[in-house]
Amino acid sequence: MNNLKAAVIGVGFVGRAHLESLRRRGIPVQGILGSSAERTQEACRNLNVAHAYKSLDDLLQDKTVDVVHICTPNNFHFAQAKAAMEAGKHVVCEKPLSMDTSESTGLVELANKHQRIGAVAYNLRYYPLCQEAHALVQSGKIGEPRLVHGSFLQDWLLLPSDWNWRLEPQFSGPLRVVADIGTHWLDLITWITNRKVTELCADLGTVLPVRQKPQGRVETFQKSSGAAYDEVKIDTDDYASILLHLEKSVRGVVTVSQVSAGRKARLWFEIDGSEASLSWNSESPNTLWVGKRGEPNQEVPKDPSQMSPSTRGYAEYPAGHAEGYPDTFAQLFKDVYTYIDQGDFKTPRTFPTFETGHEEMVLCEAIAQSSKQRRWVVMGHPR
């Protein structure tokens, strides 16, 4: 891992998160590329990055770069990832992987053709207690999973004056809240249970059909400072509720929203098994609830000394020392870069891959179809 070097495309909220975690891992960042020369130069000064790439071609011609991190709006993912792999680079791409399944299929094929590693930043798997939940379910500690339910709620787009590029389908794609945060929940649950969605029934809603677009740039999770705006019609989803059937007769339901006042970024899940239940939420990420029928329930703290042997390495700090969102990127990158460094690409991959990203795009299109046609949609995942 010490021999690998990175470059980051995108200098907004999530690009800075990638940069910080790469530095924490000791992975040299050769340079960054923003949406304009001015923005790239400004980011280099503010973030103390030595090199500002002039263009994507300029970045890809840098033979010292092994891995390209793509932290741009969704509509750029396919072209940038394709170009990077064709230039011989490995890719870590933000979610969702693409705008549609045609693009995600193409990226899976390109990664295989060029023998490059493609990873998708479903980083929420890497909270230590999500890793522990996965280990407990897979080892049979809760018996057979029966029910999965939960939500991912935010409030950063609650007001008509709240704005972000994700509100514009030409940048984000036809789905918004489902693609942006719903896929995080779906990825987490299908990974923890090791059960794919077999059919679903979705209800999508646009709560605010008209929004005020500022006449100026607005960073993700930031308020506009200007008074001038244009009224824009919105038809992407502020909200979704999805009924789920998963393999081996597991039933479930999830609600996702970006208009839930007071919920900043609360991903919550519960998995009810034949012997016990597990529950966790991202606003209290260092506690895992374990529910029992015949004995007292437990609130299990993050404590690497008490975690399963396979998950202890995902908790870098001892008990009583909280770990949170930034740590998840650091753990994801540790998995990805260690795998690339080892060089045996035939071994199983523990991190979310381009195949994972494609599966989430298949789910997104099924969810859109279900809501539009007001019916259950059957998936093509027999096992």
N, C-alpha and C positions, 0 to 999 in steps of 0.2 A: 504493500500500500504506500510505502514511503517513496517509491519510484514513480508513482502516478501523479499527473498534474492536470488541473481542471481549468475551464473557462466558463463564465456565467453569462448567459444572454437574458437580459431583463434586470432592471435595477430598481424595481418597485418593492413593495412589502415582502413578497415571497423571495424575490431575488436576493434581497439583503439577508433573509433568513438562511438561504442556501450558503451564501458567502460566509456568514458567521460560523455555521456548523462545519464547513470545509476547513476553515482556519482552526477551529477547535480540534479537528482530527489531524491537524498537521499536514494537510494536503495543500500544496502550493497552488494558488490561483494566479494563472499567468496573465489574465486580463479580463475585462468585462466589456459588454456591448449593450448600449441602451438604444432607445427608439430614435435618437438623433445624436449628432456629434456633440452638441452642446450638453445634452443630458448625460451622455457618457463621460464627458470631461468633468462635469460637476460631480457625478457619482464617484469618479476616481479620486477627486480631491477630498470629498466628504468621507469616503470609506477607506482611504489610504491604499488604493490599488495602483500598482505601478503603471499598468499599460491600458490604454483606451483603444480598443479596436475600431477601425474606421468603418467596417462593414462585416457582414457575415462571411464573405469570401476572404477578407483579411484574417478573420479568426480561424477559418478552416485551413488556411495555408500555414498556420503556425504549427510546425511539426512537433513542438514541445508539448502540445495539448493532447492528452489521452482521452479525457472525458468532458463532454459538453453538457452543461446544465441549462435546460430550457425553461425559463421562468417568465414567459411572455403570454399575452392573450391567446386564447384557444385557437383562433384562426391561423396563427403562425406555427403551431406545433408540428403539423405534418411536414411542411416544406423545410423547416429548420432541422427537424430530426432526420429527414431523408437526406438532406445535404450533408449533415454531420456523419452519418453512417457511410455514405458514399465516399467521404473523405477519410474514412478509416477510424473515425472516432466512436467511442462508446457514448451512450446518451442516458442522462437522467432527466426525465420530462415531468413537468407539473401535470396534475390532473385537471380536467379529463384529458386523456391522451390525444384526442382528435375532435373534429367536428361531427363525424359520423362513422359508421362501421366500414364504409368503403376505405376511408383513410386509415383507420386502425388496422384493418386487414393488411393494407399495403405496408404499414410499418412493421408488423410482425414478419411479413415475408422478407422485407429488406434486412431486418436484423438477422434472420436465418441465412439469407443469401451472403451477406458480408461478414458473417460470423462475429457480429458485434453484440455487446450486451445492451439491452434496452430495459431501463427501470422506470417505473412510474411512482411519483411521490405520494403514495398513500401512506404517509408517515404516521398516521394516528395508530397504526398497528404497533408502533414502537414505544408507546407508553409502557413502562415496566409491568403494570398490572393488567394491561391488555395481553401482553405476552404470557403472563401467568394464567389469565383466563383461558387462553388457547391451550396451554399445557394441561390445565385441570380438566377441560372438556375432553381433550384427546386421550387423556389417561383414564377416563371413565369416572372421575371423581363426582360428577353430578348425575351419573347414570346416562340413560339415553336422552338427548335433547328432544323436547316436545314442542315448546313454544319459544319464539323469539319476538320481542317487542321493544319499542323504544322510539327515540326521536333525535333530531339534530336541529336545534332552534337557535336563531340569531335575531338581533334587532337592528342591525346596522343599515337596513333598507326600510325601516318602519315608516318614515315620513315621506311625503311627496317631494320634498326638497333633497332627499338623499339620492346620491347619484354615483355610478361607477360604470366602467366599460362593460361589465357583465350584463347590464340592462339592455345592451344593443346586440341583437342576434347575429349581426354580421361579424362581431368579434367573439361572442361567447357560444354561438350555436342555438338551435331551436329550444333547448331546455336550459333553464338557469339554476334554480335552487336544487333541482334533482341532480344535474350534472356537477354543480359546484360543491355541494355538501352532502347530498343524498348518496352519491357514489362512495363517499367516505364511510358512511354507515353500512351500506350494502357490502362493501369490501370487507369491513371489519367483521361483520356477522358471518358471512360465508367463509371467511378464513378461520375464525375461531371455531365454528362448528364443523368445518370441512364438508359443508353441504351447499350445493348450488341451488339457485332458484329454479323451480320447474314450471311455475305459472304465477301470474300476478294480475291484480286488478287495481287500477290507479285512478285517483281523482286529483286533477291539477287545478289550481286557481290563481288568477291574477287579481290580487286584492286591490292594488292601486293601478287602475287602467290608464291614468295620466300622471306623468311625473315632470318635475322641473329640472331640465338639463342645464347646468351652469355653462356660461360662455367662457370657459377656461378649464384648465386641467384639475382633476381631483384625484388624489391618491386613494388607494383602497383603505377602507375604514377611517377615512378622514372627511371632515365637513368642508363644503365649499366656502371660501372666504368672500366670494363676490356676490353682488346683489342681482346682476343681470342673468337671465335664464330664458330658455325656450321651453314651451310646453310640448312634451313628446308622448305619443301614444305608446303604451306598453302592452305586449301580448305574451310575454314569457311568464313563467310560473314564479309567483311569490311564495307559494305553498303547495305541498303535495301530501296526500296520505295514500299509502300503498298496502293492500293486502297481499300476503306472500304465502305461497306453498313452496317448501324446500324439499330436497331429497329425504327419503326415509320418513315421510309423513310428518315432517316438522311444519307447523303453522306459524304465521307471524304477521306483524303489522308495524309500519313505521310512519311517522309524520315528520316532515321537514319544512322549515319556514325561515324566512329572513325578515319577518315582520312581527316577531313575538317580543313585545316590550320587556326589557329587563333580562332577557336571555342573550348573553354576549357571544358565547360559542359553546353551547351545552349539548354535547353528544352524550346521550344516555342509552344504555341497552340493558335488557334483562334476558337471560336465557334460563328457562325453566326445564329442568330435567326430571327423570323418573325418581331420582334420589335426593336432589338438591337443586338450588337455583343460584345463579350468579348475577350481580348487578354492579354497574360502574357508570360514572359520568365524568366528563372531561373537565368540569368546573371543580371537582374534588378528586383529582386524578391519582392521589396517593392512598386511596382507600378502596378496597374491593369488598362488596357485601356478599355474604354467603348465607343463603336461606335454607333452613332445615325444618322438617316436620316434627320430629320427636326429640329434638334437643335445641338449645338456644341458638338463635341466629348469631352470626359473627360479622364484625367489621375488621377486615384483615388489612393492616397497614403495609405499605411498601417497605419491605425489609429483605434485602438480598440474602441474608443468612437464613431466612425462613422460606424463600421462594424455591420453586422446583429447580433441580440442577441445570436443566436446559435453558432456564430463563434468567438465572442470576447475572449473567453477563450483560443483560439489558438494563440493569440498574447500576449506575456508576457511583452512586453516593450511598453511604450507610443509612440505616433506619433513622428516621427523624429529620432527614435532609431531603426536602421536597424536590421532585423532578417534574418538569412540565413540558410545554409545547416545544421550546427550542431544542430540548434534549431528544425529541423524537426524530428530528432531522439528523442529528449527530449519529444516532443509532442506525438509522436507515443507511446513511452513507458508509458507516463502518461495515455493514453487511455487503453493500454493493462493491465497495473498493477492495475489500478483502477477497471477495469472489473473483473480481477481475485480476487481481494481483496473483492469485493462485494459478490462474491460467487454464484450468480444466473445465471447459464450458459444458461438458457432458454431465457433470454432477448436478444434483437437484439444487434449485435456487430457493433460498428462504425469503427473499425480498419480492415485492410486487413487480412483475415484469410487464413487457408490452402485451403479452397474452392476457395478463390481468386487466390491463387498460382496455383491451379489446372486449373482454367479457363485460366490463362495465358499460361500454358503448352499446353492446347488444341489449343490455338491460334498459338503458336510456331509451332506445328506440322502441322497445316493447312497452315501456311505461307511457311514452307519448302516444303510441297506437292504442293502448288500452283506454287512456283518458279520452281520446278523440272519438273512439268507437263505442265507449261506455260498455266494455265487456272484458272478461278474462282473456288473457293472451298466454298461450302455452309456449314455453321455451324449448329449445333444442338441446337439452342437457341430460339425456338419459344416462343412468349409471347401472 
